[in-house]
Amino acid sequence: MDATLARFGTVPFSHGALLPLLKDYRRPNDKIAEWLRQGVLLPLKRGHYVLGDAGRAPSLPLVANHLYGPSCVSLEYALAWHGLIPERVHEITSVCTGRGRVIDNVLGRFSYTRLPADVYPCGITQASASAQETFLIASPAKALCDKVLLTPGLRASSRAAMQRFLFEDLRLDAAALASLDLDVIRTYAACGRKTAQLRVLLQCVEAAH
């Protein structure tokens, strides 16, 4: 690998970040195209890259943060990350304040679902895959609230129906309910959207505490 690129490590970077490293080239874009053909750079989206051989794979949640923002990893991917659901999730799911979208690239599928701006900041935490890789991800409570809020057609407005959704549909770890942040769920329950479902979720979590 070109030594000038090694400084990026596994962190995504933009076309603009590359140009100062190529100031001695008359046609820097030709060099970038060469690196792309050689696999030295992997394209994430137009004008954004990650190194193709940085010693280990990049952090997918960090890539998700960089691809589209403001956003934070949430929903199924965050639930799996925190160990609340047993399935391995291949799609990196995020919530955002802008329009939803899906980005497919060499690393996988990254989906972004719009969340109302008033609840978007609630429960966002930082996590690290390494000292260099820090990213935004929903807390367990936020990820679950986002799932309830953003699941189309969810009619779980009784405790029994919500428990079926949590433990049969999501296969949620029942013991994990006791560790969820009640303040985050209370904020969601007061947001004025899917009020019945979120209040029942709050009841289920309060009963587990």
Backbone bond lengths (Angstrom), bond angles and torsions (degrees), N, CA, C in turn:
res aa  C-N    CA-C-N  psi(-1)  N-CA   C-N-CA  omega(-1)  CA-C   N-CA-C  phi
1 M - - - 1.455 - - 1.525 109.94 -
2 D 1.336 116.01 143.43 1.447 121.36 175.99 1.528 109.19 -59.77
3 A 1.326 116.27 129.03 1.468 120.34 -176.12 1.518 112.06 -61.23
4 T 1.335 117.66 -28.13 1.459 119.49 -179.53 1.522 112.18 -68.41
5 L 1.322 117.08 -20.64 1.457 121.00 -179.41 1.526 112.78 -88.48
6 A 1.316 116.97 -21.49 1.462 120.66 -171.81 1.524 112.19 -59.15
7 R 1.339 117.09 -25.46 1.462 120.32 -177.57 1.532 112.44 -62.50
8 F 1.337 117.30 -23.07 1.461 119.49 -178.54 1.523 112.37 -75.26
9 G 1.317 117.39 -23.54 1.455 120.16 -178.97 1.516 111.41 56.72
10 T 1.341 116.30 -127.96 1.466 120.67 -179.08 1.529 112.14 -104.22
11 V 1.332 116.80 11.55 1.467 120.94 -177.59 1.528 109.94 -89.02
12 P 1.324 119.03 131.54 1.468 120.85 176.96 1.528 111.56 -61.25
13 F 1.320 115.88 153.95 1.466 119.99 -178.70 1.523 109.10 -148.68
14 S 1.325 115.19 164.09 1.454 121.02 -174.45 1.526 111.88 -100.10
15 H 1.313 114.64 167.52 1.469 121.85 174.83 1.531 109.88 -56.56
16 G 1.338 116.24 -40.46 1.458 120.27 -179.85 1.516 113.23 -62.95
17 A 1.330 117.19 -32.24 1.466 120.30 179.06 1.520 111.76 -71.44
18 L 1.330 116.64 -22.83 1.459 120.38 179.48 1.530 112.68 -79.30
19 L 1.306 116.88 -33.02 1.464 120.26 -170.70 1.527 114.42 -58.83
20 P 1.361 120.35 -40.34 1.469 118.44 177.41 1.528 113.36 -61.36
21 L 1.333 116.91 -26.12 1.460 120.54 179.64 1.527 111.55 -77.63
22 L 1.328 116.14 -13.89 1.467 121.23 -175.22 1.522 111.77 -116.37
23 K 1.313 116.16 25.52 1.466 119.96 -176.02 1.525 112.90 -64.96
24 D 1.328 118.26 -20.46 1.470 121.21 179.67 1.533 112.30 -86.63
25 Y 1.310 117.37 -4.42 1.463 121.55 178.89 1.523 109.88 -93.84
26 R 1.327 116.51 133.32 1.466 119.77 176.91 1.524 110.95 -68.35
27 R 1.335 115.96 -33.32 1.474 120.98 -179.14 1.529 108.62 -126.60
28 P 1.330 117.46 77.63 1.474 120.36 -175.59 1.530 113.05 -60.23
29 N 1.321 117.34 -32.02 1.468 118.95 -179.58 1.524 112.33 -65.94
30 D 1.341 116.21 -29.20 1.462 119.29 175.71 1.528 110.65 -66.02
31 K 1.327 116.54 -38.11 1.467 120.42 178.42 1.521 110.38 -67.40
32 I 1.320 116.30 -40.39 1.463 119.85 177.65 1.528 110.14 -63.03
33 A 1.330 116.77 -42.67 1.474 120.46 177.58 1.526 110.87 -61.25
34 E 1.339 116.64 -38.32 1.468 120.60 177.69 1.525 110.59 -63.72
35 W 1.331 116.89 -44.66 1.467 120.33 179.05 1.528 110.71 -62.11
36 L 1.328 116.45 -36.69 1.465 119.44 178.30 1.525 110.65 -66.18
37 R 1.332 117.56 -43.15 1.466 120.85 178.41 1.523 111.41 -62.56
38 Q 1.328 116.37 -36.68 1.469 121.37 -177.72 1.526 112.51 -80.00
39 G 1.321 117.58 -10.81 1.457 120.42 -176.45 1.513 113.57 81.72
40 V 1.336 117.02 7.32 1.462 119.93 175.64 1.527 109.85 -65.33
41 L 1.341 115.73 -38.18 1.460 122.04 173.74 1.522 109.05 -112.46
42 L 1.325 116.08 142.00 1.461 121.65 173.27 1.525 108.05 -110.36
43 P 1.331 117.72 129.06 1.463 119.82 -179.73 1.529 111.88 -78.45
44 L 1.319 116.53 130.80 1.460 121.38 177.63 1.523 111.18 -98.92
45 K 1.303 115.84 -45.74 1.454 124.59 170.15 1.522 105.49 -159.21
46 R 1.292 117.64 178.21 1.459 120.19 -176.06 1.530 110.70 -55.19
47 G 1.341 115.49 119.18 1.458 120.54 176.48 1.512 115.73 79.87
48 H 1.329 118.10 10.98 1.462 121.48 179.12 1.529 109.29 -133.44
49 Y 1.326 115.16 138.02 1.467 120.61 -171.72 1.529 110.69 -140.06
50 V 1.324 113.79 168.69 1.452 122.28 167.45 1.523 106.00 -141.47
51 L 1.321 117.19 153.27 1.457 119.98 -178.47 1.525 110.73 -66.89
52 G 1.324 115.19 140.81 1.455 120.04 -179.12 1.516 113.65 -80.08
53 D 1.321 117.65 -20.38 1.465 120.85 -179.65 1.518 108.53 -143.40
54 A 1.335 114.94 78.67 1.462 120.25 -179.29 1.528 111.79 -100.88
55 G 1.318 116.71 11.00 1.464 120.07 179.77 1.507 113.29 97.53
56 R 1.329 116.70 -27.47 1.466 121.31 175.04 1.520 108.23 -158.18
57 A 1.305 114.99 166.47 1.462 119.91 -176.25 1.521 110.66 -70.18
58 P 1.315 117.62 146.76 1.463 120.26 176.96 1.525 111.03 -68.74
59 S 1.320 116.41 157.86 1.458 122.24 176.02 1.523 109.07 -73.13
60 L 1.316 117.17 119.24 1.467 120.40 -177.78 1.528 112.67 -65.00
61 P 1.349 119.79 -39.73 1.467 117.99 175.24 1.533 112.59 -61.41
62 L 1.328 117.53 -36.88 1.462 119.97 177.27 1.524 110.62 -64.87
63 V 1.328 116.56 -43.06 1.461 120.21 176.79 1.526 109.97 -59.65
64 A 1.336 117.02 -42.34 1.469 121.14 179.73 1.522 110.88 -58.77
65 N 1.325 117.50 -43.63 1.464 121.10 177.64 1.522 111.50 -59.24
66 H 1.330 116.91 -39.40 1.460 121.48 -175.61 1.524 112.81 -76.33
67 L 1.322 117.09 -30.99 1.458 119.98 -172.83 1.520 112.94 -68.66
68 Y 1.331 117.12 -34.80 1.465 120.05 -174.49 1.522 107.96 -158.00
69 G 1.304 116.11 132.94 1.450 117.93 -177.89 1.523 112.67 -154.95
70 P 1.324 115.52 169.62 1.467 124.68 -0.52 1.523 111.53 -69.03
71 S 1.305 115.12 139.15 1.463 120.82 179.38 1.516 109.47 -154.11
72 C 1.324 115.58 161.12 1.467 120.61 170.71 1.512 108.10 -143.40
73 V 1.306 116.59 146.76 1.463 122.14 179.04 1.526 108.59 -65.92
74 S 1.325 117.26 132.84 1.459 121.30 -177.17 1.531 109.22 -154.63
75 L 1.331 114.89 -162.47 1.468 122.38 176.19 1.538 110.93 55.99
76 E 1.331 117.88 -140.00 1.471 120.06 -171.00 1.524 112.85 -60.91
77 Y 1.333 116.68 -40.62 1.462 117.88 -176.34 1.527 110.54 -64.12
78 A 1.327 116.68 -42.44 1.467 119.50 179.41 1.528 110.91 -68.65
79 L 1.325 117.29 -38.76 1.470 119.43 177.71 1.524 110.46 -60.23
80 A 1.333 117.03 -41.51 1.464 120.29 177.71 1.528 110.86 -69.45
81 W 1.322 117.08 -40.59 1.470 121.60 179.40 1.527 110.75 -56.67
82 H 1.344 115.66 -41.44 1.474 120.43 -178.73 1.528 112.55 -84.00
83 G 1.324 117.88 -1.23 1.457 120.78 177.77 1.510 114.65 79.29
84 L 1.337 117.97 19.10 1.462 120.34 -179.46 1.516 112.53 -82.01
85 I 1.338 117.61 -27.80 1.458 120.57 177.81 1.528 108.27 -122.87
86 P 1.338 117.28 149.80 1.466 120.10 -172.18 1.522 114.44 -81.00
87 E 1.352 117.10 -25.99 1.459 119.19 -173.93 1.516 111.85 -70.89
88 R 1.327 115.10 146.04 1.447 120.66 169.59 1.523 107.93 -79.75
89 V 1.305 117.17 129.53 1.464 121.98 -176.50 1.520 108.62 -104.39
90 H 1.324 116.67 123.51 1.459 120.93 -176.49 1.525 112.66 -90.59
91 E 1.322 117.15 -30.12 1.467 120.56 178.41 1.522 108.78 -84.96
92 I 1.328 116.87 130.96 1.459 120.77 179.83 1.517 107.50 -87.00
93 T 1.336 115.96 106.00 1.459 122.40 -172.48 1.523 110.20 -97.47
94 S 1.320 115.75 134.08 1.469 121.58 179.96 1.519 109.52 -134.46
95 V 1.338 115.38 161.71 1.459 122.19 168.87 1.521 107.65 -111.38
96 C 1.327 115.58 153.39 1.457 120.53 -176.53 1.520 108.73 -146.72
97 T 1.328 116.39 170.15 1.457 120.48 177.31 1.525 111.85 -99.03
98 G 1.326 117.61 -14.38 1.461 121.36 178.15 1.516 111.21 -93.30
99 R 1.327 115.15 -161.42 1.453 119.72 179.52 1.523 110.34 -69.05
100 G 1.327 116.18 142.65 1.448 119.91 177.04 1.517 110.97 -68.44
101 R 1.316 115.41 155.21 1.460 119.88 178.04 1.521 110.00 -162.57
102 V 1.318 115.21 167.76 1.462 121.96 175.19 1.521 107.47 -126.93
103 I 1.333 116.06 132.27 1.462 122.05 178.47 1.527 107.66 -121.21
104 D 1.321 115.83 121.11 1.461 121.65 175.84 1.529 108.23 -106.02
105 N 1.320 116.19 132.87 1.464 119.94 175.18 1.523 109.40 -147.82
106 V 1.319 116.70 -169.66 1.459 120.73 -175.07 1.528 112.64 -65.46
107 L 1.323 117.57 -18.42 1.460 120.63 -178.74 1.523 112.84 -91.19
108 G 1.328 117.33 -17.00 1.455 119.30 -179.70 1.511 112.17 143.80
109 R 1.327 114.85 -160.72 1.472 121.53 179.71 1.528 109.38 -107.57
110 F 1.318 114.84 129.33 1.462 122.57 179.65 1.526 107.58 -118.90
111 S 1.339 116.69 116.97 1.465 120.16 -178.72 1.527 109.64 -113.60
112 Y 1.329 114.65 146.27 1.462 122.51 -177.30 1.520 108.16 -130.81
113 T 1.326 116.67 124.12 1.455 122.45 -179.39 1.520 108.99 -115.45
114 R 1.319 115.45 131.53 1.462 119.72 -177.26 1.523 110.71 -67.99
115 L 1.332 115.25 134.27 1.457 123.23 177.42 1.528 107.56 -120.54
116 P 1.323 118.86 140.07 1.470 119.56 177.63 1.531 111.50 -52.61
117 A 1.320 115.56 136.92 1.467 120.86 -172.88 1.520 112.80 -61.90
118 D 1.336 117.80 -27.63 1.463 118.49 -176.15 1.525 112.62 -71.97
119 V 1.341 118.60 -25.69 1.461 119.70 178.40 1.525 112.50 -105.48
120 Y 1.328 116.84 -10.10 1.466 118.99 -178.33 1.534 112.91 -52.04
121 P 1.347 120.97 -47.63 1.472 119.12 -175.76 1.531 114.49 -71.52
122 C 1.335 116.51 -19.00 1.464 119.80 -172.88 1.527 110.92 -66.84
123 G 1.330 116.99 122.26 1.462 121.24 174.98 1.505 115.88 83.67
124 I 1.340 118.39 9.07 1.467 119.38 176.52 1.532 108.86 -74.91
125 T 1.319 115.95 133.47 1.464 121.52 178.96 1.528 109.53 -127.11
126 Q 1.314 115.80 167.38 1.457 121.61 173.67 1.520 109.35 -105.14
127 A 1.315 115.53 141.30 1.462 121.42 174.64 1.516 107.94 -135.59
128 S 1.316 116.51 162.49 1.465 120.82 -176.94 1.519 110.17 -132.13
129 A 1.330 114.51 135.57 1.456 120.11 170.63 1.520 110.21 -92.24
130 S 1.333 116.11 -21.56 1.466 123.02 176.15 1.519 106.35 -164.69
131 A 1.323 116.56 178.25 1.461 120.27 -179.87 1.524 111.22 -61.87
132 Q 1.321 116.66 -26.95 1.461 121.51 -177.12 1.526 112.72 -92.51
133 E 1.333 116.95 -16.38 1.461 121.29 -170.78 1.525 111.46 -117.22
134 T 1.313 116.22 93.51 1.459 122.64 177.11 1.521 108.16 -114.56
135 F 1.305 116.61 134.59 1.462 120.19 -174.85 1.523 110.16 -141.11
136 L 1.338 114.78 165.86 1.458 122.23 178.65 1.521 109.56 -94.22
137 I 1.324 115.72 130.74 1.462 121.00 179.19 1.522 108.58 -144.23
138 A 1.312 116.69 147.02 1.459 121.20 177.96 1.519 110.40 -66.26
139 S 1.330 115.70 141.34 1.462 119.62 170.20 1.530 108.23 -64.15
140 P 1.333 118.07 164.81 1.468 118.96 178.39 1.525 112.85 -54.24
141 A 1.343 117.15 -42.42 1.470 120.20 -179.13 1.523 111.02 -65.86
142 K 1.318 117.28 -42.71 1.464 119.99 179.23 1.524 110.98 -64.33
143 A 1.322 117.06 -45.22 1.462 120.33 -179.32 1.526 110.71 -57.70
144 L 1.335 116.50 -40.33 1.464 120.12 -179.92 1.526 110.73 -71.01
145 C 1.331 117.16 -42.47 1.468 119.97 177.64 1.527 110.82 -62.79
146 D 1.318 116.70 -41.41 1.458 119.74 177.62 1.521 110.55 -60.89
147 K 1.326 117.05 -39.60 1.464 120.93 -179.95 1.527 110.49 -63.98
148 V 1.327 116.83 -43.87 1.466 120.38 178.07 1.528 110.37 -64.49
149 L 1.317 116.38 -45.15 1.458 121.03 -176.45 1.533 112.48 -66.09
150 L 1.330 116.81 -35.29 1.458 120.77 -171.25 1.528 114.41 -103.60
151 T 1.326 118.15 2.98 1.463 120.22 176.44 1.523 109.39 -81.24
152 P 1.321 117.68 113.89 1.468 119.96 -177.69 1.530 111.66 -62.96
153 G 1.322 115.37 138.64 1.457 120.39 173.76 1.514 115.46 71.06
154 L 1.315 118.48 12.29 1.469 120.31 -179.59 1.529 109.38 -70.54
155 R 1.319 116.45 120.04 1.472 121.16 -177.13 1.520 111.93 -113.48
156 A 1.313 117.20 24.40 1.468 121.33 -175.91 1.521 110.33 -76.36
157 S 1.340 115.94 76.63 1.466 120.30 -177.18 1.526 112.93 -103.49
158 S 1.338 117.74 6.64 1.463 122.06 171.31 1.523 107.97 -118.96
159 R 1.306 116.12 159.36 1.464 118.48 -178.23 1.527 111.13 -62.20
160 A 1.325 116.99 -40.38 1.469 119.84 -179.68 1.525 110.70 -63.00
161 A 1.331 116.73 -42.39 1.465 120.24 -179.84 1.530 111.05 -67.12
162 M 1.318 116.89 -39.00 1.467 119.88 178.59 1.522 110.45 -66.41
163 Q 1.324 117.38 -39.31 1.465 120.19 178.14 1.530 111.01 -64.05
164 R 1.326 116.93 -37.26 1.469 119.06 176.03 1.531 110.11 -63.73
165 F 1.324 116.52 -42.77 1.463 120.09 178.46 1.529 110.93 -61.65
166 L 1.328 116.48 -45.30 1.466 120.69 -177.16 1.522 112.17 -68.92
167 F 1.322 116.25 -47.82 1.461 119.35 -168.10 1.531 114.16 -97.91
168 E 1.319 118.17 -21.05 1.461 120.91 178.04 1.527 111.54 -102.75
169 D 1.328 116.52 -49.01 1.467 119.16 -178.70 1.531 111.30 -73.88
170 L 1.331 116.47 -52.58 1.465 119.96 -178.96 1.522 112.62 -84.72
171 R 1.325 117.25 -19.65 1.477 122.76 -174.61 1.526 110.39 56.77
172 L 1.308 114.76 43.20 1.461 122.20 -179.13 1.524 110.76 -66.62
173 D 1.308 115.65 144.37 1.466 121.45 174.64 1.527 108.17 -70.76
174 A 1.317 116.76 110.93 1.469 120.95 -175.49 1.523 111.67 -59.15
175 A 1.319 117.39 -37.09 1.467 120.16 -178.61 1.523 111.75 -64.80
176 A 1.344 116.90 -23.35 1.457 120.06 -177.07 1.518 112.55 -72.15
177 L 1.333 117.61 -19.95 1.460 119.50 -179.53 1.517 111.96 -58.54
178 A 1.320 116.51 -33.76 1.466 120.16 -176.42 1.525 112.69 -67.28
179 S 1.317 117.23 -17.70 1.463 120.03 -177.59 1.528 112.96 -99.55
180 L 1.342 117.67 -1.46 1.458 120.13 -176.87 1.522 111.30 -74.06
181 D 1.323 115.64 146.62 1.461 122.79 -177.89 1.531 109.12 -76.16
182 L 1.307 116.46 111.65 1.464 120.92 -178.03 1.520 112.25 -65.88
183 D 1.330 117.75 -33.30 1.468 119.82 -178.65 1.518 111.41 -63.20
184 V 1.335 117.23 -38.19 1.465 120.49 177.65 1.518 109.88 -63.05
185 I 1.322 117.38 -45.28 1.465 120.63 -178.32 1.516 110.39 -66.95
186 R 1.327 117.82 -37.39 1.474 120.55 177.08 1.522 111.13 -62.86
187 T 1.311 116.93 -39.16 1.469 120.06 178.26 1.524 110.49 -63.07
188 Y 1.313 116.87 -43.38 1.468 120.38 177.76 1.526 110.92 -64.85
189 A 1.324 116.81 -41.48 1.464 120.46 -177.68 1.527 111.35 -64.55
190 A 1.325 117.07 -22.20 1.470 121.45 -179.26 1.529 112.50 -98.12
191 C 1.342 117.76 7.36 1.465 120.00 -173.40 1.521 113.31 -81.31
192 G 1.341 117.25 -11.09 1.457 119.88 177.58 1.516 114.45 88.26
193 R 1.316 118.31 8.73 1.469 122.15 178.94 1.523 108.72 -126.84
194 K 1.315 115.98 135.30 1.477 121.70 -176.34 1.534 110.19 45.85
195 T 1.327 114.14 46.47 1.471 120.15 -173.76 1.520 111.84 -58.73
196 A 1.335 117.46 -45.63 1.466 120.22 -177.31 1.519 111.07 -61.33
197 Q 1.321 116.39 -45.47 1.464 120.12 -177.62 1.529 111.31 -66.62
198 L 1.309 117.17 -41.98 1.468 120.08 -177.80 1.527 111.32 -71.90
199 R 1.313 117.82 -32.60 1.470 119.67 175.95 1.523 110.73 -68.44
200 V 1.335 116.16 -37.87 1.467 119.06 177.16 1.526 109.89 -68.21
201 L 1.332 117.26 -38.40 1.470 119.60 175.04 1.518 110.05 -59.22
202 L 1.328 116.16 -43.33 1.476 120.36 178.32 1.524 110.66 -59.56
203 Q 1.314 117.38 -42.12 1.471 120.72 178.50 1.521 111.49 -61.32
204 C 1.332 115.90 -43.07 1.470 119.82 179.79 1.530 111.09 -62.48
205 V 1.318 115.94 -41.58 1.470 119.13 -178.59 1.524 110.36 -72.62
206 E 1.323 117.47 -40.02 1.479 119.78 178.02 1.531 110.23 -61.44
207 A 1.317 116.69 -37.78 1.478 119.46 179.54 1.518 111.95 -66.37
208 A 1.329 116.98 -26.62 1.469 120.98 -179.71 1.520 112.47 -82.72
209 H 1.332 118.05 -17.67 1.474 121.21 -178.06 1.523 110.58 -77.64
